[in-house]
């Protein structure tokens, strides 16, 4: 009967993975499959559970980074991600101490802050966008 439960776990985890495509439950499905095989071979429930946990953790730690690198690398960047690395023109003085500054990128006005707090950037200066925090561009000269 234990084998049946492990088989159900494999099926449920695979269905979740198919519907979400998040590369999260597939590793646990692998662990459940090994536990299922161990139960068929007559291993105790404790051994099955230990195999499930160990195999799942090993798969998660060692294969997930490789899978993410090769299977999820064609993801389209969203609007805000696509402007990171672009050049913007400062439209009002960027001064982190006074919480002031804005820049124009792609025809849109953004609140902007300098990467370094002691850096004051005057209007008309071209800056590079290095990050976005909340709704503010983080820029550097």
Rosetta constraint file for C-alpha pairs under 8 A:
AtomPair CA 1 CA 5 HARMONIC 6.80 0.50
AtomPair CA 2 CA 6 HARMONIC 6.48 0.50
AtomPair CA 2 CA 36 HARMONIC 7.91 0.50
AtomPair CA 2 CA 39 HARMONIC 6.66 0.50
AtomPair CA 2 CA 45 HARMONIC 7.75 0.50
AtomPair CA 3 CA 7 HARMONIC 6.18 0.50
AtomPair CA 3 CA 36 HARMONIC 5.28 0.50
AtomPair CA 3 CA 37 HARMONIC 7.80 0.50
AtomPair CA 3 CA 39 HARMONIC 5.46 0.50
AtomPair CA 3 CA 40 HARMONIC 6.30 0.50
AtomPair CA 4 CA 8 HARMONIC 6.22 0.50
AtomPair CA 4 CA 36 HARMONIC 7.88 0.50
AtomPair CA 5 CA 9 HARMONIC 6.19 0.50
AtomPair CA 6 CA 10 HARMONIC 6.23 0.50
AtomPair CA 6 CA 32 HARMONIC 5.71 0.50
AtomPair CA 6 CA 33 HARMONIC 6.94 0.50
AtomPair CA 6 CA 35 HARMONIC 6.68 0.50
AtomPair CA 6 CA 36 HARMONIC 5.09 0.50
AtomPair CA 7 CA 11 HARMONIC 6.30 0.50
AtomPair CA 7 CA 32 HARMONIC 7.40 0.50
AtomPair CA 7 CA 33 HARMONIC 7.04 0.50
AtomPair CA 7 CA 36 HARMONIC 6.25 0.50
AtomPair CA 8 CA 12 HARMONIC 6.09 0.50
AtomPair CA 9 CA 13 HARMONIC 6.00 0.50
AtomPair CA 9 CA 29 HARMONIC 7.11 0.50
AtomPair CA 9 CA 32 HARMONIC 6.45 0.50
AtomPair CA 10 CA 14 HARMONIC 6.08 0.50
AtomPair CA 10 CA 28 HARMONIC 7.93 0.50
AtomPair CA 10 CA 29 HARMONIC 4.77 0.50
AtomPair CA 10 CA 30 HARMONIC 7.47 0.50
AtomPair CA 10 CA 32 HARMONIC 5.61 0.50
AtomPair CA 10 CA 33 HARMONIC 6.09 0.50
AtomPair CA 11 CA 15 HARMONIC 6.14 0.50
AtomPair CA 11 CA 29 HARMONIC 7.71 0.50
AtomPair CA 12 CA 16 HARMONIC 6.21 0.50
AtomPair CA 13 CA 17 HARMONIC 6.19 0.50
AtomPair CA 13 CA 25 HARMONIC 5.64 0.50
AtomPair CA 13 CA 26 HARMONIC 6.62 0.50
AtomPair CA 13 CA 28 HARMONIC 7.08 0.50
AtomPair CA 13 CA 29 HARMONIC 5.44 0.50
AtomPair CA 14 CA 18 HARMONIC 6.09 0.50
AtomPair CA 14 CA 25 HARMONIC 7.05 0.50
AtomPair CA 14 CA 26 HARMONIC 6.22 0.50
AtomPair CA 14 CA 29 HARMONIC 6.30 0.50
AtomPair CA 15 CA 19 HARMONIC 6.20 0.50
AtomPair CA 16 CA 20 HARMONIC 6.11 0.50
AtomPair CA 16 CA 25 HARMONIC 6.93 0.50
AtomPair CA 17 CA 21 HARMONIC 5.30 0.50
AtomPair CA 17 CA 22 HARMONIC 6.61 0.50
AtomPair CA 17 CA 23 HARMONIC 6.66 0.50
AtomPair CA 17 CA 24 HARMONIC 6.92 0.50
AtomPair CA 17 CA 25 HARMONIC 5.59 0.50
AtomPair CA 17 CA 26 HARMONIC 5.99 0.50
AtomPair CA 23 CA 27 HARMONIC 7.85 0.50
AtomPair CA 23 CA 64 HARMONIC 7.39 0.50
AtomPair CA 23 CA 67 HARMONIC 7.96 0.50
AtomPair CA 23 CA 68 HARMONIC 7.77 0.50
AtomPair CA 24 CA 28 HARMONIC 7.92 0.50
AtomPair CA 25 CA 29 HARMONIC 6.28 0.50
AtomPair CA 26 CA 30 HARMONIC 6.40 0.50
AtomPair CA 27 CA 31 HARMONIC 6.52 0.50
AtomPair CA 27 CA 56 HARMONIC 5.31 0.50
AtomPair CA 27 CA 57 HARMONIC 7.71 0.50
AtomPair CA 27 CA 59 HARMONIC 5.54 0.50
AtomPair CA 27 CA 60 HARMONIC 5.62 0.50
AtomPair CA 28 CA 32 HARMONIC 6.09 0.50
AtomPair CA 28 CA 52 HARMONIC 7.50 0.50
AtomPair CA 28 CA 55 HARMONIC 7.97 0.50
AtomPair CA 28 CA 56 HARMONIC 4.89 0.50
AtomPair CA 29 CA 33 HARMONIC 6.08 0.50
AtomPair CA 29 CA 56 HARMONIC 7.73 0.50
AtomPair CA 30 CA 34 HARMONIC 6.41 0.50
AtomPair CA 30 CA 55 HARMONIC 7.20 0.50
AtomPair CA 30 CA 56 HARMONIC 6.49 0.50
AtomPair CA 30 CA 59 HARMONIC 7.72 0.50
AtomPair CA 31 CA 35 HARMONIC 6.26 0.50
AtomPair CA 31 CA 51 HARMONIC 6.85 0.50
AtomPair CA 31 CA 52 HARMONIC 4.29 0.50
AtomPair CA 31 CA 53 HARMONIC 6.62 0.50
AtomPair CA 31 CA 54 HARMONIC 7.49 0.50
AtomPair CA 31 CA 55 HARMONIC 4.90 0.50
AtomPair CA 31 CA 56 HARMONIC 4.58 0.50
AtomPair CA 32 CA 36 HARMONIC 6.01 0.50
AtomPair CA 32 CA 52 HARMONIC 5.41 0.50
AtomPair CA 32 CA 56 HARMONIC 7.91 0.50
AtomPair CA 33 CA 37 HARMONIC 6.29 0.50
AtomPair CA 33 CA 52 HARMONIC 7.97 0.50
AtomPair CA 34 CA 38 HARMONIC 6.17 0.50
AtomPair CA 34 CA 48 HARMONIC 7.95 0.50
AtomPair CA 34 CA 51 HARMONIC 6.86 0.50
AtomPair CA 34 CA 52 HARMONIC 6.60 0.50
AtomPair CA 34 CA 55 HARMONIC 7.53 0.50
AtomPair CA 35 CA 39 HARMONIC 6.14 0.50
AtomPair CA 35 CA 48 HARMONIC 4.67 0.50
AtomPair CA 35 CA 49 HARMONIC 6.70 0.50
AtomPair CA 35 CA 51 HARMONIC 5.87 0.50
AtomPair CA 35 CA 52 HARMONIC 5.33 0.50
AtomPair CA 36 CA 40 HARMONIC 6.38 0.50
AtomPair CA 36 CA 48 HARMONIC 7.49 0.50
AtomPair CA 37 CA 41 HARMONIC 6.38 0.50
AtomPair CA 38 CA 42 HARMONIC 6.41 0.50
AtomPair CA 38 CA 43 HARMONIC 5.43 0.50
AtomPair CA 38 CA 47 HARMONIC 7.92 0.50
AtomPair CA 38 CA 48 HARMONIC 5.99 0.50
AtomPair CA 39 CA 43 HARMONIC 5.25 0.50
AtomPair CA 39 CA 44 HARMONIC 7.12 0.50
AtomPair CA 39 CA 45 HARMONIC 7.43 0.50
AtomPair CA 39 CA 48 HARMONIC 6.44 0.50
AtomPair CA 43 CA 47 HARMONIC 6.11 0.50
AtomPair CA 43 CA 48 HARMONIC 6.45 0.50
AtomPair CA 44 CA 48 HARMONIC 6.29 0.50
AtomPair CA 45 CA 49 HARMONIC 6.12 0.50
AtomPair CA 46 CA 50 HARMONIC 6.14 0.50
AtomPair CA 47 CA 51 HARMONIC 6.06 0.50
AtomPair CA 48 CA 52 HARMONIC 6.13 0.50
AtomPair CA 49 CA 53 HARMONIC 6.28 0.50
AtomPair CA 50 CA 54 HARMONIC 6.02 0.50
AtomPair CA 51 CA 55 HARMONIC 5.77 0.50
AtomPair CA 52 CA 56 HARMONIC 5.95 0.50
AtomPair CA 53 CA 57 HARMONIC 6.12 0.50
AtomPair CA 54 CA 58 HARMONIC 6.11 0.50
AtomPair CA 55 CA 59 HARMONIC 6.04 0.50
AtomPair CA 56 CA 60 HARMONIC 5.99 0.50
AtomPair CA 57 CA 61 HARMONIC 5.97 0.50
AtomPair CA 58 CA 62 HARMONIC 5.91 0.50
AtomPair CA 58 CA 63 HARMONIC 7.88 0.50
AtomPair CA 59 CA 63 HARMONIC 5.38 0.50
AtomPair CA 59 CA 64 HARMONIC 6.97 0.50
AtomPair CA 60 CA 64 HARMONIC 5.30 0.50
AtomPair CA 61 CA 65 HARMONIC 7.44 0.50
AtomPair CA 62 CA 66 HARMONIC 7.57 0.50
AtomPair CA 63 CA 67 HARMONIC 6.11 0.50
AtomPair CA 64 CA 68 HARMONIC 6.05 0.50
AtomPair CA 65 CA 69 HARMONIC 6.21 0.50
AtomPair CA 66 CA 70 HARMONIC 6.32 0.50
AtomPair CA 67 CA 71 HARMONIC 5.56 0.50
AtomPair CA 67 CA 72 HARMONIC 7.53 0.50
AtomPair CA 68 CA 72 HARMONIC 5.21 0.50
AtomPair CA 68 CA 73 HARMONIC 7.23 0.50
AtomPair CA 69 CA 73 HARMONIC 6.00 0.50
AtomPair CA 77 CA 81 HARMONIC 5.71 0.50
AtomPair CA 77 CA 82 HARMONIC 5.81 0.50
AtomPair CA 78 CA 82 HARMONIC 6.13 0.50
AtomPair CA 79 CA 83 HARMONIC 7.07 0.50
AtomPair CA 80 CA 84 HARMONIC 7.35 0.50
AtomPair CA 80 CA 132 HARMONIC 7.71 0.50
AtomPair CA 83 CA 105 HARMONIC 7.88 0.50
AtomPair CA 83 CA 129 HARMONIC 7.17 0.50
AtomPair CA 84 CA 129 HARMONIC 5.25 0.50
AtomPair CA 84 CA 130 HARMONIC 5.62 0.50
AtomPair CA 84 CA 131 HARMONIC 5.90 0.50
AtomPair CA 84 CA 132 HARMONIC 7.49 0.50
AtomPair CA 85 CA 128 HARMONIC 6.10 0.50
AtomPair CA 85 CA 129 HARMONIC 5.16 0.50
AtomPair CA 85 CA 130 HARMONIC 5.72 0.50
AtomPair CA 86 CA 105 HARMONIC 7.97 0.50
AtomPair CA 86 CA 128 HARMONIC 5.83 0.50
AtomPair CA 86 CA 129 HARMONIC 5.68 0.50
AtomPair CA 87 CA 105 HARMONIC 7.04 0.50
AtomPair CA 87 CA 126 HARMONIC 6.46 0.50
AtomPair CA 87 CA 127 HARMONIC 5.55 0.50
AtomPair CA 87 CA 128 HARMONIC 4.60 0.50
AtomPair CA 87 CA 129 HARMONIC 6.20 0.50
AtomPair CA 88 CA 103 HARMONIC 6.10 0.50
AtomPair CA 88 CA 104 HARMONIC 5.54 0.50
AtomPair CA 88 CA 105 HARMONIC 4.72 0.50
AtomPair CA 88 CA 106 HARMONIC 7.88 0.50
AtomPair CA 88 CA 126 HARMONIC 5.69 0.50
AtomPair CA 88 CA 127 HARMONIC 5.34 0.50
AtomPair CA 88 CA 128 HARMONIC 6.23 0.50
AtomPair CA 88 CA 129 HARMONIC 6.90 0.50
AtomPair CA 89 CA 103 HARMONIC 5.36 0.50
AtomPair CA 89 CA 104 HARMONIC 5.26 0.50
AtomPair CA 89 CA 105 HARMONIC 6.68 0.50
AtomPair CA 89 CA 123 HARMONIC 7.57 0.50
AtomPair CA 89 CA 124 HARMONIC 5.88 0.50
AtomPair CA 89 CA 125 HARMONIC 5.80 0.50
AtomPair CA 89 CA 126 HARMONIC 4.65 0.50
AtomPair CA 89 CA 127 HARMONIC 6.26 0.50
AtomPair CA 90 CA 94 HARMONIC 7.53 0.50
AtomPair CA 90 CA 101 HARMONIC 7.68 0.50
AtomPair CA 90 CA 102 HARMONIC 5.99 0.50
AtomPair CA 90 CA 103 HARMONIC 4.10 0.50
AtomPair CA 90 CA 104 HARMONIC 6.32 0.50
AtomPair CA 90 CA 121 HARMONIC 7.55 0.50
AtomPair CA 90 CA 122 HARMONIC 6.90 0.50
AtomPair CA 90 CA 123 HARMONIC 4.80 0.50
AtomPair CA 90 CA 124 HARMONIC 5.26 0.50
AtomPair CA 90 CA 125 HARMONIC 5.44 0.50
AtomPair CA 90 CA 126 HARMONIC 6.35 0.50
AtomPair CA 90 CA 127 HARMONIC 7.13 0.50
AtomPair CA 91 CA 101 HARMONIC 7.52 0.50
AtomPair CA 91 CA 102 HARMONIC 5.57 0.50
AtomPair CA 91 CA 103 HARMONIC 4.99 0.50
AtomPair CA 91 CA 104 HARMONIC 6.50 0.50
AtomPair CA 91 CA 123 HARMONIC 4.86 0.50
AtomPair CA 91 CA 124 HARMONIC 6.19 0.50
AtomPair CA 92 CA 100 HARMONIC 7.80 0.50
AtomPair CA 92 CA 101 HARMONIC 5.10 0.50
AtomPair CA 92 CA 102 HARMONIC 5.26 0.50
AtomPair CA 92 CA 103 HARMONIC 6.94 0.50
AtomPair CA 92 CA 122 HARMONIC 6.86 0.50
AtomPair CA 92 CA 123 HARMONIC 4.98 0.50
AtomPair CA 93 CA 100 HARMONIC 6.78 0.50
AtomPair CA 93 CA 101 HARMONIC 4.94 0.50
AtomPair CA 93 CA 102 HARMONIC 7.06 0.50
AtomPair CA 93 CA 120 HARMONIC 7.04 0.50
AtomPair CA 93 CA 121 HARMONIC 5.67 0.50
AtomPair CA 93 CA 122 HARMONIC 4.65 0.50
AtomPair CA 93 CA 123 HARMONIC 5.33 0.50
AtomPair CA 94 CA 99 HARMONIC 7.95 0.50
AtomPair CA 94 CA 100 HARMONIC 5.52 0.50
AtomPair CA 94 CA 101 HARMONIC 3.76 0.50
AtomPair CA 94 CA 102 HARMONIC 6.49 0.50
AtomPair CA 94 CA 112 HARMONIC 6.60 0.50
AtomPair CA 94 CA 113 HARMONIC 5.93 0.50
AtomPair CA 94 CA 114 HARMONIC 6.58 0.50
AtomPair CA 94 CA 120 HARMONIC 5.60 0.50
AtomPair CA 94 CA 121 HARMONIC 5.03 0.50
AtomPair CA 94 CA 122 HARMONIC 6.56 0.50
AtomPair CA 94 CA 123 HARMONIC 7.92 0.50
AtomPair CA 95 CA 99 HARMONIC 6.09 0.50
AtomPair CA 95 CA 100 HARMONIC 5.23 0.50
AtomPair CA 95 CA 101 HARMONIC 6.12 0.50
AtomPair CA 95 CA 113 HARMONIC 6.91 0.50
AtomPair CA 95 CA 114 HARMONIC 7.21 0.50
AtomPair CA 95 CA 117 HARMONIC 7.70 0.50
AtomPair CA 95 CA 119 HARMONIC 7.09 0.50
AtomPair CA 95 CA 120 HARMONIC 5.04 0.50
AtomPair CA 95 CA 121 HARMONIC 6.94 0.50
AtomPair CA 96 CA 100 HARMONIC 6.28 0.50
AtomPair CA 96 CA 101 HARMONIC 7.85 0.50
AtomPair CA 96 CA 113 HARMONIC 5.84 0.50
AtomPair CA 96 CA 114 HARMONIC 6.52 0.50
AtomPair CA 96 CA 117 HARMONIC 5.52 0.50
AtomPair CA 96 CA 118 HARMONIC 7.48 0.50
AtomPair CA 96 CA 119 HARMONIC 7.79 0.50
AtomPair CA 96 CA 120 HARMONIC 7.57 0.50
AtomPair CA 97 CA 117 HARMONIC 6.85 0.50
AtomPair CA 97 CA 118 HARMONIC 7.83 0.50
AtomPair CA 99 CA 113 HARMONIC 7.77 0.50
AtomPair CA 100 CA 111 HARMONIC 7.89 0.50
AtomPair CA 100 CA 112 HARMONIC 7.64 0.50
AtomPair CA 100 CA 113 HARMONIC 7.50 0.50
AtomPair CA 101 CA 111 HARMONIC 6.00 0.50
AtomPair CA 101 CA 112 HARMONIC 5.27 0.50
AtomPair CA 101 CA 113 HARMONIC 6.40 0.50
AtomPair CA 102 CA 109 HARMONIC 6.79 0.50
AtomPair CA 102 CA 110 HARMONIC 5.48 0.50
AtomPair CA 102 CA 111 HARMONIC 4.31 0.50
AtomPair CA 102 CA 112 HARMONIC 4.61 0.50
AtomPair CA 102 CA 113 HARMONIC 7.64 0.50
AtomPair CA 103 CA 109 HARMONIC 5.79 0.50
AtomPair CA 103 CA 110 HARMONIC 5.39 0.50
AtomPair CA 103 CA 111 HARMONIC 6.42 0.50
AtomPair CA 103 CA 112 HARMONIC 5.93 0.50
AtomPair CA 104 CA 108 HARMONIC 5.39 0.50
AtomPair CA 104 CA 109 HARMONIC 4.53 0.50
AtomPair CA 104 CA 110 HARMONIC 6.12 0.50
AtomPair CA 105 CA 109 HARMONIC 6.63 0.50
AtomPair CA 105 CA 110 HARMONIC 7.52 0.50
AtomPair CA 110 CA 135 HARMONIC 7.55 0.50
AtomPair CA 110 CA 136 HARMONIC 6.52 0.50
AtomPair CA 110 CA 137 HARMONIC 6.69 0.50
AtomPair CA 111 CA 135 HARMONIC 7.00 0.50
AtomPair CA 111 CA 136 HARMONIC 4.98 0.50
AtomPair CA 111 CA 137 HARMONIC 6.29 0.50
AtomPair CA 112 CA 136 HARMONIC 5.15 0.50
AtomPair CA 112 CA 137 HARMONIC 4.55 0.50
AtomPair CA 112 CA 138 HARMONIC 5.98 0.50
AtomPair CA 112 CA 139 HARMONIC 6.98 0.50
AtomPair CA 113 CA 136 HARMONIC 6.74 0.50
AtomPair CA 113 CA 137 HARMONIC 6.14 0.50
AtomPair CA 113 CA 138 HARMONIC 5.08 0.50
AtomPair CA 113 CA 139 HARMONIC 6.25 0.50
AtomPair CA 114 CA 119 HARMONIC 6.25 0.50
AtomPair CA 114 CA 120 HARMONIC 7.33 0.50
AtomPair CA 114 CA 121 HARMONIC 7.56 0.50
AtomPair CA 114 CA 138 HARMONIC 5.61 0.50
AtomPair CA 114 CA 139 HARMONIC 5.01 0.50
AtomPair CA 114 CA 140 HARMONIC 5.91 0.50
AtomPair CA 115 CA 119 HARMONIC 7.69 0.50
AtomPair CA 115 CA 138 HARMONIC 5.62 0.50
AtomPair CA 115 CA 139 HARMONIC 5.54 0.50
AtomPair CA 115 CA 140 HARMONIC 5.68 0.50
AtomPair CA 116 CA 140 HARMONIC 7.90 0.50
AtomPair CA 121 CA 125 HARMONIC 6.92 0.50
AtomPair CA 121 CA 141 HARMONIC 7.93 0.50
AtomPair CA 125 CA 141 HARMONIC 7.87 0.50
AtomPair CA 126 CA 141 HARMONIC 6.87 0.50
AtomPair CA 127 CA 139 HARMONIC 6.02 0.50
AtomPair CA 127 CA 140 HARMONIC 5.52 0.50
AtomPair CA 127 CA 141 HARMONIC 4.63 0.50
AtomPair CA 128 CA 139 HARMONIC 5.44 0.50
AtomPair CA 128 CA 140 HARMONIC 5.40 0.50
AtomPair CA 128 CA 141 HARMONIC 6.16 0.50
AtomPair CA 129 CA 137 HARMONIC 6.48 0.50
AtomPair CA 129 CA 138 HARMONIC 5.95 0.50
AtomPair CA 129 CA 139 HARMONIC 4.52 0.50
AtomPair CA 129 CA 140 HARMONIC 6.70 0.50
AtomPair CA 130 CA 137 HARMONIC 7.76 0.50
AtomPair CA 130 CA 138 HARMONIC 5.82 0.50
AtomPair CA 130 CA 139 HARMONIC 5.53 0.50
AtomPair CA 130 CA 140 HARMONIC 7.02 0.50
AtomPair CA 131 CA 137 HARMONIC 6.17 0.50
AtomPair CA 131 CA 138 HARMONIC 5.07 0.50
AtomPair CA 131 CA 139 HARMONIC 7.11 0.50
AtomPair CA 132 CA 136 HARMONIC 5.69 0.50
AtomPair CA 132 CA 137 HARMONIC 4.71 0.50
AtomPair CA 132 CA 138 HARMONIC 5.68 0.50
AtomPair CA 133 CA 137 HARMONIC 6.59 0.50
AtomPair CA 133 CA 138 HARMONIC 7.06 0.50
